[in-house]
Amino acid sequence: MQQDDEDTITRKAGNFAEFESDMPKLANRFSFSLKDNLSSHLGRNNPFFEFANPETDYVWLLDNTAYQNRIGRWKAEFVAAYFRKGSGKDLSEVVAWVSEKIGLADDEEAKKTIAKRLEPLLDSILPAHAVKVDLQGVNVRLGPSGRDGISSDELAIPGNGYKDGQVTTAEAIHADATPMNITFAKPTGWAVLSDIDDTIKKTLTSSPVGILTTTFAEEPEPIKGMPEFYKHMQQKLDSPPFWYLSASPYNLYPFLRQFRETYYPSGTMILREASWMNLAGFLANLTQGTEAYKFDRIEKVHRWFPKRKFVLIGDSTQSDPEAYGEAYRKFGKWIGAIYIRKVTGVEGMNEEMKNAPERFEKAFDDVPKDVWYVFEDPQELYAQLDTLVQKK
């Protein structure tokens, strides 16, 4: 993955390369058939696919946001992830390794939590698989999945008359699958796109051991004051659609979705698609190519909602300022405001460099001063949001 300057700083400070060289191999993640492997490259027209078997497979249907195309028809991107049940034969070994590294080798309750969160990273993925869903009374096929075990289909949604902010549910047919929420969003109005780690969820570490601890062992905590501000945005911006954009891999979807449901407004979670043969790939996923990845996903959201006015919220730990600055330079007034949380007290982070005024000035070169704002306390954002709304 392309590594930008901020990624290089983070990885060097945390000695990531050295730590990753010792991480366990995950050979069982790719124990699928030769047929599935070869046919997975054929895309949606793959004639050799199989439907997910409820006895042996499980599927995640990810929440999405529906948009209207030029003729007013509703469409959405439907993403599904396919796994083989209980196939992570490396689980006990990896749980033991992680538990030892983070100092919880003798804590049996902590090891149960670690195992639950690690399982989706270790279970075999399923290329060339599909699932049927009941979409507003119409049976629709999602997939087949590609080599990474994920299918992505932009499909029309049957029916008309959906209201802005309306939420419906789609469920799988004859499959062991999570239901998905579809949020309908009209072409115009406000919208919010937010980072997750250290923007709305407390991580406060950029060291490999710290990341493993907060991801697999600890209960996630919100950043103080942010749940209240997001509820305020929801009211002040007239119930905008929310997107939560993270460099975390899609394997953490249930964990992060539960956190979001507990503290923040409903919305579409955009997570990184990635495949790896060892656990080191998990850390690389979080710390390499983050700027390019986030800009690419912002570009996709812009394609769906070019007439919405977006508020982008991120933090200083990774490449949010650079990605958001690049987005403004490309899309201009599509972005109404950029709020960057200046994060302090982070283990293994060069705060002087990450939080330097020169960094923000460079990241937001050619972005008007009244568009971007760096804050430490979420209370600062209430006045900023009031000014934004009045300006529009």
C-alpha positions, 0 to 999 in steps of 0.5 A: 500500500502507498505510504504517505508522509504521515504514515511514515512518521507513525510507523517509524515512531512505533517501530511497526516494521520490527513488531510486524515481523514477529506476528503470527501467520494466518494460513487458513484465511485463504483455504478456499477451492481452486474453482472459487479462487479462479472464478472470483476474478470474473466479477458479477457475471461469474457463472461458477458462484455458489450461494452462501450456505446457512449451515457452514457460512455467515454473511455480513450485510453492511448498512448503506445510504441510498441516493437518487440518480439523474432521473430520480431513481433510488440506488445504493451500494450494497456490500456483503462480506462472506466467511466460513463458520469456525474456520479460524484454526489459528484462533487459539494460537493468535489469542495466546500471542496477542494476550501475551503481547498486551500483558493479559496472558493470565486474564481469562475474561480478557482472552474471551473478548480477544477471541471474539474480536479476532475471529472475523480476522481469522475465519476463512473468507469466501470468494465466488459466493453470493446471497439473496436479500429481500429488498422491498419485497423483491428478491435481489442477488448480491455478489458473487464476491471477489477474491477478498471475500467481499461483494459490492453492487450498486443496485436500484431499489424498488419503489418510490416515495421514500422520504429524506432520512427514512430507514428501511431494513433488508434481510437475507433469504436462506442465509445466516446473515446480519440485516442491513439498514438502508438510509434514504438521503435526498440530493440536497441538504447537509451531510457529515463525514467523520473519522472514527479512531481518536475523532469519536472513539478513544484510541490514544496510541500509535504503538502496535501494542497499544493498537492491539489492546484498544482493538481486541481487549478494551471496551471502546470509549467515546471521545469526551463531548463528541456524542453530545456534539454529534447529536447537536449536529443532527438537530442543527443540520436537520437530520443529515446523513452520516458516514463514518470513514475509517482505515480499520478493516471491514473485519471489525465491522460488528465491533465498530457498528455496535460502538457507533450505535451506542454513542452516535447517530446512525450512518453508513460505515466505510471500512477498508477492504483488505486481505492478508496472510498474517496478522501484520497485515492488520497493522499495515492496513491501519497505518499505510496508504491512509490518505489515498484510501480516504480521499478515494472514498470521499470521491465516491461519496461525492459522486453519489451526493454532488449537491449536498454540503458536507462537514468533514471531521477528523483528527491529527493522528493520521492523514485526515488533514491532508486527505480533507485538504485534497478533497476541498481542493478538488471539490471546493464548496461541496465541503462546508467545513473541516474540523480537525481534533488536535490529539494530545497524550498519545503513546508513541506519537510525535505530537510536536510534529503531528500538531505543528501549525505548519502541518495544518497550514500545509495540509490546508493550502488553498483552503479558505481559513474560514473553512477549516478549524483545529480544536481540542475541546468539542465545546469549541465546535458549537459556535463554529457550527452556528456560524456555518449554518448562518452563513449558508 
